[in-house]
Amino acid sequence: MSSNRLLNQRILARIVVILALVLCVPSARAAGTSYYVSQSEGSDAYDGLAGSYDGAHGPWKTLTKASAVTFQEGDQLLLKCGDTWNDGLVLTGNGTATNPAVLSAYGTGNRPIIDRQDSVITNMLRCIFLGGNAHGWKIMNLELANAARGIEAYAGGAGLSYLWFENLL
C-alpha cells in the first residue's frame, strides 16, 4: 500500500471521527429550560425552575409572572395539573418547527385551566396571547374557559407562523 494512500485513509478516518463527535453532541440550547407555574404551591418570589419548592427552586404562582419571560427555542412553560388561573398568559419569544417553545402541563390529575371568568364575554378577555412576531410554539394539554378569545395569535413574516395546538379543551 502506498504511503499516500495510507495517509489519505488516516485523514479520512479522522474526519469521520470528528463528524461523528460533532453530530452526536447536542447543542446547549436544544434542550431549553423548563419553567413551572403552580397556583396551589407556587410563589412569584421563586425562580420557576422546579415543579415544587425544594429549598432552592420552586414554581411561580401567576401567569402574569410567566408572561414576563421571553422564551427561547426548546424552552417549556409547564402549568400544574389540577390548578386554575384567572389571569391571562402572554407568550413572548420564539421556537422553531424543529425545536418549538412548549406550553403544556406537568403532574397528574385534571388539565390545568386558564379561566378568565368573563361569563358574558363583555370584557373581551383572552386566555393566551401570542403577539406580533411570536412563533414556533406548541401549546397542548390545557383547558381554556370563559374568555372571548381562548388563544389569540398574530404571526407575521415568511416562515414565522409555526403554531401547533394539541389536546386543548
C-alpha positions in Angstrom: 0.0 0.0 0.0 1.4 3.4 -0.9 2.2 5.9 1.8 -0.1 8.5 0.1 -3.0 6.1 0.2 -2.4 5.2 3.8 -2.1 8.9 4.7 -5.4 9.6 2.9 -7.1 6.7 4.8 -5.9 8.1 8.1 -7.1 11.6 7.3 -10.5 10.3 6.2 -10.8 8.2 9.4 -10.1 11.3 11.5 -12.7 13.3 9.5 -15.3 10.6 10.1 -14.5 10.6 13.9 -14.7 14.4 14.1 -18.0 14.5 12.2 -19.4 11.7 14.5 -18.5 13.7 17.6 -19.9 17.0 16.2 -23.2 15.3 15.1 -23.7 13.4 18.3 -23.1 16.2 20.8 -26.4 18.2 21.2 -26.3 21.9 21.2 -26.6 23.5 24.6 -29.7 25.4 23.5 -31.6 22.3 22.1 -32.9 21.1 25.5 -34.0 24.6 26.6 -35.1 25.5 30.1 -38.2 24.2 31.8 -40.3 26.7 33.8 -43.1 25.7 36.2 -46.2 27.5 37.4 -48.4 26.3 40.2 -51.3 28.3 41.5 -51.6 26.0 44.5 -47.9 25.7 45.5 -46.1 28.4 43.8 -44.8 31.9 44.7 -43.8 34.6 42.3 -40.7 35.1 44.5 -39.5 31.6 43.4 -37.4 31.2 40.2 -39.8 28.9 38.3 -37.2 26.2 37.8 -38.9 23.4 39.7 -42.3 21.9 39.9 -42.4 22.1 43.7 -40.3 24.1 46.1 -37.1 22.2 47.0 -35.4 24.8 49.2 -33.6 26.4 46.3 -36.0 26.4 43.3 -39.8 26.4 43.0 -42.7 27.2 40.7 -44.1 30.6 40.0 -47.7 31.2 41.2 -49.2 33.5 38.5 -49.3 33.5 34.7 -48.6 37.2 35.0 -45.1 36.3 36.3 -44.6 33.8 33.5 -45.7 36.4 31.0 -42.6 38.5 31.9 -40.2 35.8 30.5 -39.0 35.9 26.9 -38.8 32.2 25.9 -36.3 30.6 23.6 -36.5 27.6 21.3 -36.7 24.4 23.3 -38.0 26.2 26.5 -41.0 24.7 28.2 -43.6 26.5 30.3 -45.4 23.9 32.3 -48.6 24.5 34.3 -49.5 22.2 37.2 -52.3 19.8 36.6 -55.4 20.4 38.8 -54.6 24.1 39.2 -56.7 27.0 37.8 -55.6 30.6 37.0 -57.8 33.6 36.3 -55.0 35.8 34.9 -54.2 35.6 31.2 -50.9 34.5 29.7 -48.9 36.5 27.2 -46.2 34.4 25.4 -43.2 36.2 24.1 -40.2 34.7 22.4 -39.9 32.0 19.7 -39.2 28.4 19.0 -38.8 26.7 15.6 -40.7 24.0 13.8 -37.9 21.5 14.8 -37.4 22.9 18.3 -40.5 24.7 19.4 -41.1 26.5 22.7 -43.7 24.5 24.5 -46.7 25.4 26.8 -48.1 22.3 28.4 -48.9 20.6 31.7 -47.0 18.8 34.4 -48.0 16.5 37.2 -51.1 14.3 37.4 -54.8 15.0 37.6 -57.1 17.2 35.6 -55.7 19.5 33.0 -54.5 23.0 34.1 -57.3 25.5 33.5 -57.0 29.1 32.5 -60.4 30.5 33.3 -60.8 34.2 32.7 -64.3 34.3 34.4 -65.8 36.5 31.7 -69.1 34.7 31.6 -70.9 37.3 29.5 -67.8 37.9 27.3 -68.1 41.6 27.7 -64.5 42.4 28.6 -63.1 40.6 25.5 -60.5 38.7 27.7 -58.2 36.1 26.3 -56.6 33.1 27.9 -53.4 33.1 25.9 -51.9 35.8 23.6 -49.1 35.3 21.2 -48.2 38.8 20.0 -46.7 40.3 16.8 -43.8 38.1 16.0 -44.3 35.2 18.4 -43.9 31.9 16.5 -42.6 28.4 16.9 -44.9 27.5 19.8 -46.5 24.1 20.6 -49.5 24.5 23.0 -51.1 21.4 24.4 -52.9 19.6 27.3 -54.7 22.7 28.7 -58.3 23.8 29.3 -59.3 27.3 28.4 -62.5 28.7 29.7 -64.8 31.8 29.9 -62.9 34.0 27.5 -63.8 35.9 24.4 -60.7 34.5 22.8 -59.1 31.3 24.1 -56.0 31.8 22.1 -55.2 35.0 20.1 -52.2 34.9 17.9 -50.6 37.2 15.4 -47.7 35.9 13.4 -46.1 37.8 10.6 -43.3 37.3 8.2 -42.3 34.5 5.9 -41.8 31.2 7.8 -42.6 32.8 11.2 -46.0 31.3 11.7 -45.4 27.8 13.1 -48.0 27.2 15.8 -49.1 23.8 17.0 -52.2 23.2 19.1 -52.9 19.8 20.6 -55.3 18.3 23.1 -57.0 21.6 24.2 -60.4 22.0 25.8 
